């Protein structure tokens, strides 16, 4: 089951977004064994508020 960040409500869910991005990247790397690593670039509008 794919995780999702909740609907927009004015917050900044950095930990949740990071966890989802990491899980997606690890899944992608697992399906593509020729790729040895990946990178996540996090852009934010401010501090984590959720």
N, CA, C and O atoms as a Maestro MAE file, in Angstrom:
{
 s_m_m2io_version
 :::
 2.0.0
}

f_m_ct {
 s_m_title
 :::
 protein
 m_atom[200] {
  # First column is atom index #
  i_m_mmod_type
  r_m_x_coord
  r_m_y_coord
  r_m_z_coord
  i_m_residue_number
  s_m_chain_name
  s_m_pdb_residue_name
  s_m_pdb_atom_name
  i_m_atomic_number
  :::
  1 25 0.833 -1.184 0.000 1 A "UNK " " N  " 7
  2 3 0.000 0.000 0.000 1 A "UNK " " CA " 6
  3 2 0.877 1.246 0.000 1 A "UNK " " C  " 6
  4 15 1.786 1.368 0.821 1 A "UNK " " O  " 8
  5 25 0.612 2.155 -0.902 2 A "UNK " " N  " 7
  6 3 1.396 3.376 -1.023 2 A "UNK " " CA " 6
  7 2 0.942 4.388 0.019 2 A "UNK " " C  " 6
  8 15 -0.254 4.605 0.216 2 A "UNK " " O  " 8
  9 25 1.917 5.003 0.684 3 A "UNK " " N  " 7
  10 3 1.621 6.040 1.664 3 A "UNK " " CA " 6
  11 2 1.330 7.342 0.932 3 A "UNK " " C  " 6
  12 15 1.774 7.543 -0.199 3 A "UNK " " O  " 8
  13 25 0.588 8.217 1.580 4 A "UNK " " N  " 7
  14 3 0.307 9.518 0.998 4 A "UNK " " CA " 6
  15 2 0.324 10.570 2.096 4 A "UNK " " C  " 6
  16 15 -0.049 10.304 3.238 4 A "UNK " " O  " 8
  17 25 0.762 11.764 1.733 5 A "UNK " " N  " 7
  18 3 0.639 12.909 2.622 5 A "UNK " " CA " 6
  19 2 -0.801 13.367 2.510 5 A "UNK " " C  " 6
  20 15 -1.389 13.315 1.430 5 A "UNK " " O  " 8
  21 25 -1.371 13.813 3.611 6 A "UNK " " N  " 7
  22 3 -2.767 14.246 3.615 6 A "UNK " " CA " 6
  23 2 -3.014 15.438 2.697 6 A "UNK " " C  " 6
  24 15 -2.080 15.990 2.115 6 A "UNK " " O  " 8
  25 25 -4.272 15.825 2.575 7 A "UNK " " N  " 7
  26 3 -4.621 16.956 1.705 7 A "UNK " " CA " 6
  27 2 -4.018 18.260 2.240 7 A "UNK " " C  " 6
  28 15 -3.746 18.368 3.436 7 A "UNK " " O  " 8
  29 25 -3.810 19.240 1.371 8 A "UNK " " N  " 7
  30 3 -3.254 20.517 1.803 8 A "UNK " " CA " 6
  31 2 -4.118 21.142 2.898 8 A "UNK " " C  " 6
  32 15 -5.342 21.198 2.784 8 A "UNK " " O  " 8
  33 25 -3.467 21.605 3.949 9 A "UNK " " N  " 7
  34 3 -4.214 22.261 5.031 9 A "UNK " " CA " 6
  35 2 -3.403 23.383 5.665 9 A "UNK " " C  " 6
  36 15 -3.712 23.833 6.769 9 A "UNK " " O  " 8
  37 25 -2.360 23.835 4.960 10 A "UNK " " N  " 7
  38 3 -1.558 24.936 5.476 10 A "UNK " " CA " 6
  39 2 -0.352 24.498 6.282 10 A "UNK " " C  " 6
  40 15 0.427 25.345 6.719 10 A "UNK " " O  " 8
  41 25 -0.171 23.197 6.496 11 A "UNK " " N  " 7
  42 3 0.971 22.704 7.253 11 A "UNK " " CA " 6
  43 2 2.129 22.331 6.344 11 A "UNK " " C  " 6
  44 15 2.016 22.341 5.119 11 A "UNK " " O  " 8
  45 25 3.251 21.999 6.983 12 A "UNK " " N  " 7
  46 3 4.435 21.562 6.248 12 A "UNK " " CA " 6
  47 2 4.868 20.209 6.810 12 A "UNK " " C  " 6
  48 15 5.609 20.167 7.793 12 A "UNK " " O  " 8
  49 25 4.421 19.094 6.207 13 A "UNK " " N  " 7
  50 3 4.678 17.746 6.739 13 A "UNK " " CA " 6
  51 2 6.032 17.165 6.313 13 A "UNK " " C  " 6
  52 15 6.080 16.163 5.599 13 A "UNK " " O  " 8
  53 25 7.126 17.790 6.750 14 A "UNK " " N  " 7
  54 3 8.449 17.359 6.298 14 A "UNK " " CA " 6
  55 2 8.752 15.900 6.654 14 A "UNK " " C  " 6
  56 15 9.158 15.153 5.764 14 A "UNK " " O  " 8
  57 25 8.578 15.453 7.900 15 A "UNK " " N  " 7
  58 3 8.918 14.048 8.209 15 A "UNK " " CA " 6
  59 2 8.097 13.048 7.395 15 A "UNK " " C  " 6
  60 15 8.628 12.037 6.935 15 A "UNK " " O  " 8
  61 25 6.813 13.325 7.218 16 A "UNK " " N  " 7
  62 3 5.960 12.430 6.451 16 A "UNK " " CA " 6
  63 2 6.377 12.400 4.981 16 A "UNK " " C  " 6
  64 15 6.452 11.329 4.380 16 A "UNK " " O  " 8
  65 25 6.646 13.556 4.408 17 A "UNK " " N  " 7
  66 3 7.059 13.623 3.006 17 A "UNK " " CA " 6
  67 2 8.399 12.925 2.803 17 A "UNK " " C  " 6
  68 15 8.585 12.225 1.808 17 A "UNK " " O  " 8
  69 25 9.336 13.107 3.736 18 A "UNK " " N  " 7
  70 3 10.641 12.464 3.639 18 A "UNK " " CA " 6
  71 2 10.500 10.948 3.706 18 A "UNK " " C  " 6
  72 15 11.141 10.235 2.934 18 A "UNK " " O  " 8
  73 25 9.674 10.447 4.612 19 A "UNK " " N  " 7
  74 3 9.484 9.000 4.748 19 A "UNK " " CA " 6
  75 2 8.879 8.403 3.479 19 A "UNK " " C  " 6
  76 15 9.287 7.325 3.046 19 A "UNK " " O  " 8
  77 25 7.924 9.085 2.890 20 A "UNK " " N  " 7
  78 3 7.289 8.597 1.665 20 A "UNK " " CA " 6
  79 2 8.287 8.615 0.506 20 A "UNK " " C  " 6
  80 15 8.369 7.656 -0.261 20 A "UNK " " O  " 8
  81 25 9.041 9.701 0.383 21 A "UNK " " N  " 7
  82 3 10.038 9.798 -0.691 21 A "UNK " " CA " 6
  83 2 11.103 8.716 -0.540 21 A "UNK " " C  " 6
  84 15 11.517 8.111 -1.529 21 A "UNK " " O  " 8
  85 25 11.546 8.472 0.685 22 A "UNK " " N  " 7
  86 3 12.557 7.442 0.922 22 A "UNK " " CA " 6
  87 2 12.029 6.053 0.567 22 A "UNK " " C  " 6
  88 15 12.732 5.264 -0.065 22 A "UNK " " O  " 8
  89 25 10.802 5.755 0.968 23 A "UNK " " N  " 7
  90 3 10.216 4.455 0.653 23 A "UNK " " CA " 6
  91 2 10.060 4.269 -0.852 23 A "UNK " " C  " 6
  92 15 10.351 3.198 -1.386 23 A "UNK " " O  " 8
  93 25 9.597 5.320 -1.535 24 A "UNK " " N  " 7
  94 3 9.442 5.255 -2.991 24 A "UNK " " CA " 6
  95 2 10.788 5.048 -3.681 24 A "UNK " " C  " 6
  96 15 10.900 4.257 -4.618 24 A "UNK " " O  " 8
  97 25 11.811 5.769 -3.208 25 A "UNK " " N  " 7
  98 3 13.130 5.636 -3.818 25 A "UNK " " CA " 6
  99 2 13.695 4.235 -3.594 25 A "UNK " " C  " 6
  100 15 14.229 3.634 -4.526 25 A "UNK " " O  " 8
  101 25 13.587 3.711 -2.388 26 A "UNK " " N  " 7
  102 3 14.100 2.376 -2.109 26 A "UNK " " CA " 6
  103 2 13.372 1.316 -2.931 26 A "UNK " " C  " 6
  104 15 13.984 0.348 -3.383 26 A "UNK " " O  " 8
  105 25 12.076 1.498 -3.120 27 A "UNK " " N  " 7
  106 3 11.318 0.583 -3.959 27 A "UNK " " CA " 6
  107 2 11.809 0.655 -5.405 27 A "UNK " " C  " 6
  108 15 12.009 -0.375 -6.048 27 A "UNK " " O  " 8
  109 25 11.999 1.853 -5.906 28 A "UNK " " N  " 7
  110 3 12.486 2.040 -7.273 28 A "UNK " " CA " 6
  111 2 13.866 1.424 -7.445 28 A "UNK " " C  " 6
  112 15 14.124 0.739 -8.435 28 A "UNK " " O  " 8
  113 25 14.761 1.666 -6.481 29 A "UNK " " N  " 7
  114 3 16.105 1.093 -6.566 29 A "UNK " " CA " 6
  115 2 16.050 -0.431 -6.504 29 A "UNK " " C  " 6
  116 15 16.845 -1.106 -7.157 29 A "UNK " " O  " 8
  117 25 15.123 -0.975 -5.726 30 A "UNK " " N  " 7
  118 3 14.970 -2.423 -5.644 30 A "UNK " " CA " 6
  119 2 14.527 -3.044 -6.954 30 A "UNK " " C  " 6
  120 15 14.881 -4.183 -7.260 30 A "UNK " " O  " 8
  121 25 13.750 -2.293 -7.731 31 A "UNK " " N  " 7
  122 3 13.285 -2.783 -9.022 31 A "UNK " " CA " 6
  123 2 14.290 -2.533 -10.141 31 A "UNK " " C  " 6
  124 15 14.112 -3.017 -11.258 31 A "UNK " " O  " 8
  125 25 15.345 -1.776 -9.842 32 A "UNK " " N  " 7
  126 3 16.360 -1.420 -10.836 32 A "UNK " " CA " 6
  127 2 17.745 -1.696 -10.258 32 A "UNK " " C  " 6
  128 15 18.444 -0.762 -9.865 32 A "UNK " " O  " 8
  129 25 18.153 -2.968 -10.199 33 A "UNK " " N  " 7
  130 3 19.400 -3.322 -9.525 33 A "UNK " " CA " 6
  131 2 20.656 -2.719 -10.145 33 A "UNK " " C  " 6
  132 15 21.704 -2.706 -9.500 33 A "UNK " " O  " 8
  133 25 20.581 -2.224 -11.363 34 A "UNK " " N  " 7
  134 3 21.760 -1.589 -11.960 34 A "UNK " " CA " 6
  135 2 22.033 -0.216 -11.342 34 A "UNK " " C  " 6
  136 15 23.133 0.320 -11.473 34 A "UNK " " O  " 8
  137 25 21.031 0.347 -10.669 35 A "UNK " " N  " 7
  138 3 21.205 1.630 -9.978 35 A "UNK " " CA " 6
  139 2 21.643 1.354 -8.547 35 A "UNK " " C  " 6
  140 15 20.971 0.622 -7.820 35 A "UNK " " O  " 8
  141 25 22.751 1.928 -8.144 36 A "UNK " " N  " 7
  142 3 23.319 1.629 -6.825 36 A "UNK " " CA " 6
  143 2 22.867 2.588 -5.740 36 A "UNK " " C  " 6
  144 15 22.892 2.233 -4.561 36 A "UNK " " O  " 8
  145 25 22.454 3.795 -6.107 37 A "UNK " " N  " 7
  146 3 22.050 4.769 -5.102 37 A "UNK " " CA " 6
  147 2 21.097 5.771 -5.709 37 A "UNK " " C  " 6
  148 15 20.933 5.834 -6.928 37 A "UNK " " O  " 8
  149 25 20.469 6.556 -4.849 38 A "UNK " " N  " 7
  150 3 19.565 7.607 -5.284 38 A "UNK " " CA " 6
  151 2 19.708 8.802 -4.366 38 A "UNK " " C  " 6
  152 15 20.378 8.732 -3.335 38 A "UNK " " O  " 8
  153 25 19.088 9.876 -4.739 39 A "UNK " " N  " 7
  154 3 19.125 11.096 -3.932 39 A "UNK " " CA " 6
  155 2 17.720 11.658 -3.806 39 A "UNK " " C  " 6
  156 15 16.904 11.587 -4.725 39 A "UNK " " O  " 8
  157 25 17.474 12.211 -2.649 40 A "UNK " " N  " 7
  158 3 16.212 12.901 -2.405 40 A "UNK " " CA " 6
  159 2 16.552 14.364 -2.165 40 A "UNK " " C  " 6
  160 15 17.390 14.684 -1.321 40 A "UNK " " O  " 8
  161 25 15.908 15.240 -2.898 41 A "UNK " " N  " 7
  162 3 16.090 16.681 -2.697 41 A "UNK " " CA " 6
  163 2 14.781 17.218 -2.121 41 A "UNK " " C  " 6
  164 15 13.724 17.125 -2.744 41 A "UNK " " O  " 8
  165 25 14.878 17.773 -0.936 42 A "UNK " " N  " 7
  166 3 13.699 18.276 -0.242 42 A "UNK " " CA " 6
  167 2 13.636 19.786 -0.363 42 A "UNK " " C  " 6
  168 15 14.559 20.492 0.046 42 A "UNK " " O  " 8
  169 25 12.550 20.274 -0.923 43 A "UNK " " N  " 7
  170 3 12.290 21.710 -0.975 43 A "UNK " " CA " 6
  171 2 11.133 21.997 -0.025 43 A "UNK " " C  " 6
  172 15 10.135 21.276 -0.018 43 A "UNK " " O  " 8
  173 25 11.268 23.026 0.757 44 A "UNK " " N  " 7
  174 3 10.236 23.314 1.746 44 A "UNK " " CA " 6
  175 2 9.929 24.805 1.783 44 A "UNK " " C  " 6
  176 15 10.752 25.637 1.401 44 A "UNK " " O  " 8
  177 25 8.738 25.118 2.248 45 A "UNK " " N  " 7
  178 3 8.347 26.517 2.428 45 A "UNK " " CA " 6
  179 2 8.571 26.979 3.868 45 A "UNK " " C  " 6
  180 15 8.195 28.094 4.230 45 A "UNK " " O  " 8
  181 25 9.174 26.132 4.677 46 A "UNK " " N  " 7
  182 3 9.420 26.549 6.063 46 A "UNK " " CA " 6
  183 2 9.668 25.367 6.985 46 A "UNK " " C  " 6
  184 15 9.986 24.268 6.532 46 A "UNK " " O  " 8
  185 25 9.523 25.598 8.265 47 A "UNK " " N  " 7
  186 3 9.728 24.559 9.257 47 A "UNK " " CA " 6
  187 2 8.608 23.530 9.225 47 A "UNK " " C  " 6
  188 15 7.487 23.806 8.799 47 A "UNK " " O  " 8
  189 25 8.951 22.336 9.691 48 A "UNK " " N  " 7
  190 3 7.944 21.293 9.795 48 A "UNK " " CA " 6
  191 2 6.912 21.694 10.833 48 A "UNK " " C  " 6
  192 15 7.258 22.085 11.948 48 A "UNK " " O  " 8
  193 25 5.645 21.595 10.461 49 A "UNK " " N  " 7
  194 3 4.580 22.009 11.392 49 A "UNK " " CA " 6
  195 2 3.567 20.907 11.645 49 A "UNK " " C  " 6
  196 15 2.536 21.155 12.269 49 A "UNK " " O  " 8
  197 25 3.833 19.713 11.181 50 A "UNK " " N  " 7
  198 3 2.893 18.607 11.419 50 A "UNK " " CA " 6
  199 2 3.592 17.459 12.089 50 A "UNK " " C  " 6
  200 15 2.968 16.436 12.371 50 A "UNK " " O  " 8
  :::
 }
 m_bond[199] {
  # First column is bond index #
  i_m_from
  i_m_to
  i_m_order
  :::
  1 1 2 1
  2 2 3 1
  3 3 4 2
  4 3 5 1
  5 5 6 1
  6 6 7 1
  7 7 8 2
  8 7 9 1
  9 9 10 1
  10 10 11 1
  11 11 12 2
  12 11 13 1
  13 13 14 1
  14 14 15 1
  15 15 16 2
  16 15 17 1
  17 17 18 1
  18 18 19 1
  19 19 20 2
  20 19 21 1
  21 21 22 1
  22 22 23 1
  23 23 24 2
  24 23 25 1
  25 25 26 1
  26 26 27 1
  27 27 28 2
  28 27 29 1
  29 29 30 1
  30 30 31 1
  31 31 32 2
  32 31 33 1
  33 33 34 1
  34 34 35 1
  35 35 36 2
  36 35 37 1
  37 37 38 1
  38 38 39 1
  39 39 40 2
  40 39 41 1
  41 41 42 1
  42 42 43 1
  43 43 44 2
  44 43 45 1
  45 45 46 1
  46 46 47 1
  47 47 48 2
  48 47 49 1
  49 49 50 1
  50 50 51 1
  51 51 52 2
  52 51 53 1
  53 53 54 1
  54 54 55 1
  55 55 56 2
  56 55 57 1
  57 57 58 1
  58 58 59 1
  59 59 60 2
  60 59 61 1
  61 61 62 1
  62 62 63 1
  63 63 64 2
  64 63 65 1
  65 65 66 1
  66 66 67 1
  67 67 68 2
  68 67 69 1
  69 69 70 1
  70 70 71 1
  71 71 72 2
  72 71 73 1
  73 73 74 1
  74 74 75 1
  75 75 76 2
  76 75 77 1
  77 77 78 1
  78 78 79 1
  79 79 80 2
  80 79 81 1
  81 81 82 1
  82 82 83 1
  83 83 84 2
  84 83 85 1
  85 85 86 1
  86 86 87 1
  87 87 88 2
  88 87 89 1
  89 89 90 1
  90 90 91 1
  91 91 92 2
  92 91 93 1
  93 93 94 1
  94 94 95 1
  95 95 96 2
  96 95 97 1
  97 97 98 1
  98 98 99 1
  99 99 100 2
  100 99 101 1
  101 101 102 1
  102 102 103 1
  103 103 104 2
  104 103 105 1
  105 105 106 1
  106 106 107 1
  107 107 108 2
  108 107 109 1
  109 109 110 1
  110 110 111 1
  111 111 112 2
  112 111 113 1
  113 113 114 1
  114 114 115 1
  115 115 116 2
  116 115 117 1
  117 117 118 1
  118 118 119 1
  119 119 120 2
  120 119 121 1
  121 121 122 1
  122 122 123 1
  123 123 124 2
  124 123 125 1
  125 125 126 1
  126 126 127 1
  127 127 128 2
  128 127 129 1
  129 129 130 1
  130 130 131 1
  131 131 132 2
  132 131 133 1
  133 133 134 1
  134 134 135 1
  135 135 136 2
  136 135 137 1
  137 137 138 1
  138 138 139 1
  139 139 140 2
  140 139 141 1
  141 141 142 1
  142 142 143 1
  143 143 144 2
  144 143 145 1
  145 145 146 1
  146 146 147 1
  147 147 148 2
  148 147 149 1
  149 149 150 1
  150 150 151 1
  151 151 152 2
  152 151 153 1
  153 153 154 1
  154 154 155 1
  155 155 156 2
  156 155 157 1
  157 157 158 1
  158 158 159 1
  159 159 160 2
  160 159 161 1
  161 161 162 1
  162 162 163 1
  163 163 164 2
  164 163 165 1
  165 165 166 1
  166 166 167 1
  167 167 168 2
  168 167 169 1
  169 169 170 1
  170 170 171 1
  171 171 172 2
  172 171 173 1
  173 173 174 1
  174 174 175 1
  175 175 176 2
  176 175 177 1
  177 177 178 1
  178 178 179 1
  179 179 180 2
  180 179 181 1
  181 181 182 1
  182 182 183 1
  183 183 184 2
  184 183 185 1
  185 185 186 1
  186 186 187 1
  187 187 188 2
  188 187 189 1
  189 189 190 1
  190 190 191 1
  191 191 192 2
  192 191 193 1
  193 193 194 1
  194 194 195 1
  195 195 196 2
  196 195 197 1
  197 197 198 1
  198 198 199 1
  199 199 200 2
  :::
 }
}
